[in-house]
């Protein structure tokens, strides 16, 4: 149940006052453990999937070397998974063109983030980053609370008031606290790798299809069925990658919303922020399908409808706002 303390004290001078500490009541240990297990499971599935993609290519180009190449692929994907576990935050921040935010340039952002971190009982204040983009949005990344970062767009800072900004930052801190960021950031790197690799291989096959046909002639069609299976694996790999993203439950967004309100005691702040984000027409230029699920709201501005809602990485934003208004 959401605590029923007063929302906040607004002083005439307008200075920021952080909410009172919750002494760890908002942290959900079961959720932390579940997200950690989910990360390891995701990494295992990624190793199997990417190994399958490489094996499929081997059957097309060099069927006699399929098994050795599969072993090499498994080792490479294991190393990739290990690297993404410890450095996925750097990768995501880099591809999002995020730059460190300084107190001199963004004092309100830093002050609110420090106040919320203290109230939440987190061991360290996450690093703050800025994305130079007019679309209002934000995401958190990092493997744990001591290695976390929160990135916000310049549009978010320009278009939200102080309490709406506080709601967004509290939401992202919730993801940090229960290790959602570990699961979602690793997913962004691993899933993105699968999508890019499959797309590159399919494009190369399209432009060099003659090699496959000549091999069919040489082998008398004996590997035809295996090649069809291999091609299907390449086509289906991005779809499986999408399902992996969807497996990172949309329920975590509802949970992060609820935790944010438990921290700020002010549902209208986050609800108002989501409304501003939903109504903003500007697309987020740095977002892509691999990183979209990291953001507080879907940055790709997909069209509505039950089918898109079914395959969206976020719950419908109207449903989230309605839940917040009811608190």
N, C-alpha and C positions, 0 to 999 in steps of 0.2 A: 504494500500500500504506500502511496506517495505521502511523505510527511506533510502535515498541515500547518507548518510554521508560516509566518508571514512571508510574502514573496521577497521583499527586500525593503530597505530603507532608502528613500530617494532624498538626498540632501539638497537644500536650496542652491548650494554652490555647484551642484552637479558632479561632484567628484565620485569616482568609482568606488563602491564598497563591495568586496567579495562576500559571497554567502558564508554562513557559519560552517565549520568543518562537520563532515558526517561521520568521521572516525571509522571509515572503512565499511559503513553499512551498505554502500551502493555496490560493493564488489561482490561478484558471484563466483565463488570458487569452482562450482560445478561447471559453469560456463567456461572458465579459464582452462580447466582440464579438458573439456570437450573440444575446445578450439585447438589446443596443443595436439591432441590425438588426431583431430581432423587434418592438421598440417602434415603430420607424418603420413597419414593415409593418402593425402593428395600427392605428396612427393612420390610415394610408391606407385600410385596409379600413373603418374606422369612418366616414371621410368619405364613402365610396361608399355604405355601408349607410344612414346617416342621410339622405343626399341622396335615396336611393331611397324612404325612408319619407315624406319631405316631398313628393316628386313624386307618390307614391301618393295622398296626401291632396289634392293639387292636382287630380288627375284626378277625384276624387270631388266636391270642392266647386267648383272653378273650372278646368275642363279647358283653357280658352283661355289661362290664365296658368301652365300647368304648367312650361314651359321657363324663364321668368324666375324663378319660385319655386325651381326646381331650382338655378339659378345662385346665388341668394341663400342657399339652404340649404347649398350647397357652401362658400361663403365663411364662413358662420356656423360650420359644423362644423370648418372649418380653424382658425378662431380658438379654438373650444372645445378642439380638440386641442392647440393651442399653449399655451393656458392650463393645461390639465391636465398638460402636460409639466413646467411649472415650479411649479405650485401644487397638484398632486394630493395631495401629502402633507398639506397644510393641510386640504383638503376631507375626506379620509378620517379624519383625526384629529378633525375637527369633528363629522362624522356619527357617529363612535364615542364621542363625549362624553369624549374623552381629555384629561386635565389634566396639566400639567408636574409631574414628580416632583422634589422638592428633596432635597438631601443631608441636611438636618435631619430630614425625615420618613421618608426611605427610604435610610438610609446603606448597607445591605448591597447593595441593588440598584445604586446608583451605583458602589460600590467594585468589585463583580464586573464590571460593564460596562466600567469603566476598565481593569481588569486584563486582560480579554479583548481589548479594543481594542489595548492595548499589545502583547500576545502575537501578535495577528494582523497587526500592522504597518500598521493603518489610520491615515490622517492625522489624524482627529479622532474623539473619542468621540461616538457618536450621542446625540441628545437622548433623555431618558427620559420616558415618559408613563405615567400611571396611568388605568385604566378602572375605575370603581367598580362591580364586578360580581362575584358570588360564583363564577361559572363560571371555572375555571382555563384561561387561554389567553393568546396573545401574537401580535403581528405586527410586522413592520418595514415602513417606508415611506420615501420619499425618492428623488430622482433619482440620487444618487451618494453616495459615502462622506462627503463634506463637507456634505451636506444631508440626512442620514439621521435617522430617529427610530425608536425601539423602544417600543412600547406593551405593557404587561402589565396583566392584571386584578388586582384586589385578591385575588381567589380564588386566583390563581396564587401570589402571595406568601404567602398563608396556608396553602396545602395542599402546597407543595413544600418539601423541605429545601434546604440551601444548594447541594449538588452537582447536584441535579435542576434548580434554578434556573439554575445555571451552564450546564448542557447546553442548556436552552431558549434562553438568551441567545446562546450560541455558534452555535446553529442560525440564529437571526435575524441575527447578524453575518455569517454566511456568505451569506445573501441580500443583505446590504448590499454585501459585497465583490465578488460577481460580477454585481451590478446586476439581480438578480432583482426587487428592490423597485421599480425603475423600470418594468419590464414589467408587474408585477402591479398596481401602484398606478394606472398609467395605464389598465390594463384595468378596474379597479374603477370609475373615474370614467366612462370612455367607455361601457362596457357598461351601467352603471347608467343612463346618460342614454338609451340606446336602449330599455331595458326600460321606464323610466318614461314616455318619450314615446309609445311604441307603446300602452302600457296606457291612457294618458290619451286618445289619439285614438280607440281602440276604444270606450272608455266613452262618449265624446262622440257617436260615431256611433250607439251603441245608444240613447241618449236623444234623438237628433235624426234618427232614420232617415227621417222624413218628407221632409226636404230632398232626400235622395238619390232617393226615389221620385218626387217631383215633377219633378226634373231628368230622370229617365228618361222621364217622360211628355212633357216639353217637347222632348227631343231625339229622341223616337221610338225610344229604345233603342239608338241608334247607338253610344253609349259603354259599353254594357253589359259587353262583354268586358274593356275597359280597367278598368272599375270592379271587376270580379271579380279581375283581376290585382292591382289596388291593394290590395284587401282581403286577398288572400293575402299580399302583401308585409308588410302590417301585422301579420298573425297570425304570420308566419314570422320577423319581425325579432327578437323575443326569443329564439327558438330558435337563430338564427344567433349572437346575442350569447352564448348559453350555449356554443356550439361555439367561439367565440373564447376564452372562458375556458378551456375544455378544451385549446385549442391551446397555452396556456401549460403546457407539459408537466409532468405529474405527476412525471416523472423528476427535476425540480429539487428536490423534497422529499427524495428519496433522496440526491441529491448534497449538499444542505445538511446532512442527517444525517451523512453521511460526513465532510464538512468540519468539522462540530462536534466529532466524535470526534478528528479529526486535531489539532484545537486543544486540547481538554481532556484527551485521552488517557484518557478514562474513559467507556466506553460505557454503563455501568450508570446514570450520571446522567441522560442523555437518555432512555434506555429506561424508567427508572423514572418520569420526568416524563410521558412519553407514556401510560404505563399509568394514572397518576393521572388524567390528562385524559380518557382513554377511559372510565374507570369512574365519572367524576363525573356525577351525574344532572341537574345544573342547566343549563338552556339559557342561552346568552349573549344577553341581551336586546337588545344594541345591534347584533348581527350581522344581516346580510341577504344575499340571494343575490348582490348585487353585490360585497360585501366578504368573503364567506365564504372565498374562495380565498386571502386574505391571511394568514389565521391559521395557526399551526403545526399545528393539527388542525381538522377540520371542526366549526365551532361550532353547526351547525344540528341535530345529533343525528339525522340521517336513519336510517331503518331499514336494516339490512343486506340483503345479497342481491347476486347477480351483476349485476342491472340497475343498482342504485344505485352499485355499485362501478365499472361501466362509465362512468357519467355523472358520477362524483364528481370534484371538483377536487383531491382528495387521494388518494394511494394508501391501501389498507387499513391501518389503524393497526397491526393485528396483524402484517402483513408488515413494516412498518417496525421494530417491536420485535424481530421475529425476526432481521432483518438486523443490528440493533445487538447483540443477544445473541451473534451469531456472530462478532463482531469481536474 
